[in-house]
Amino acid sequence: MLEQNKTLFKRFVDEVFNKKNVAFIDEFLDPNLVEHKEEITAFLGAFPDLHITVEDLIAEGDKIVGRVTLTGTHQGELMGIPATGKKVSFSEILIARISNGKVVELWEVADTMTMMQQLGVIPS
């Protein structure tokens, strides 16, 4: 089961973020998940060239933890911030609980401070 969960996590990152296959979100996420699909599509709109590299994966029981690096160019509005055309690269930790082949809970810890500094929204 641990290897299946790792494969599912990698496939989600690749399909949704790297291939921009937004339709896969519904296949991957449980319909009762509190995580907002709109947030994912808004982020993809702000960074249409977004690419996520999975750096580390740790699985135990029904949970998987992924340390990822996100890179992209800010080409659309993000949280009220107009496109800057600047490139960003920052880290994020994702923790997912998987049941019956779908993510039923999802937690994220992103280095948004670094992203905002790279966009020039806050000073370095």
N, C-alpha and C positions, 0 to 999 in steps of 0.2 A: 504494500500500500504506500509506503514512503516514496518509492521510486515513481509510482503512478502520480502521486501528488506533485513531485518535482517536475515530471514531464508536463503535467497540466499547467503548472505555474509558468514554465518556460514557453509553452504554447500560447498562453494568454498574452504574455508580454510580446511575443513575436507577432501574433495575429492582430491584436488590437493596436498596439503602439507602433511597431515597426512596419507592418503591412497596411495599417489604417483600415482594417477590416472591422468596423464598428459593429456590424451585425453579430460578430462572435461574442460580444459582451453578453448577450442574452443566453447564449449557449453555455457560457462559463459561469455567470453569476446566478445564484438562486434568486427567483423573483421576489422573495421576501427580504432580500439583503437590504440593509439600510443605506449602504453606499450608493451614491447618486450617479447614475449613468450620465446625466447631464454634465456633471463635473468633468468626466473623462472626455466627452465630446467637445466641451468648451476648451479644455487644455489642448486637445488635438487641433482645434481651430486656431488657437494662439500660436502653436508650434507645429505647423503642417509637416515639417521635416523631422519631427521628433524621432529620436532613436533611443532605445533603452538597452543597455548591456547588463546582463545578469552577472554580477561579480561573484556572489556566494549564494548557496542555497543550503538551508538546514531544515530537516524535517524530523518531527517526532510526533507520534500519535496522529491526531487529525489536523495538526498545524504544520505550516511551512513558513519559514522566514527567508526572505530574499533581500540581499543588499544589492542595489542596482545603481547605475550611473545613467542619468538622463542628459542628452545633448540635443540642442535644436536652436533654431533661429526664431526670434519673437516677431511673427509676421501678422498677428491678429490681436484683438483686444483680449486682455487677461485681467480679471478682477477690476475693471474700470481703467486699466492702464492701456493707452493706445499702443499700437505696434511701434517698436523701437528699431527693428532691423538688427538688433544685437544678438550675438550667439551666446548661449548659456551652456554650462556643464555643472551639474550638481548631483548630490547623492540622495538616496531615499532608502528607507527600510520599510518593507511591506511584510505584514504578518497576516496570513489567511488561515481560516479554519475551513476545512473541506469536508463535505458530507455528500455521499452519493454522487461523486464526480463533479460537484459544483461548490463554489465558494459561498458559504453561508454567513461568514463574518469576515470583515476586512479592516485592518488598522494600518495607518500610514504615518511615518515620521519622515518628513522631507526637510532638506536643508534649504528652506525657502529664503533664508537670510542671504545666502550666497547667490541664489538666483536673482533676488531683488537688487543686490549690489551690482551684479553683472549687467542688469538691465538699466542701471543708473538711477533707480528709483530711490535708493537710500545710499548714503556715502559708505565707502569701504572703510 
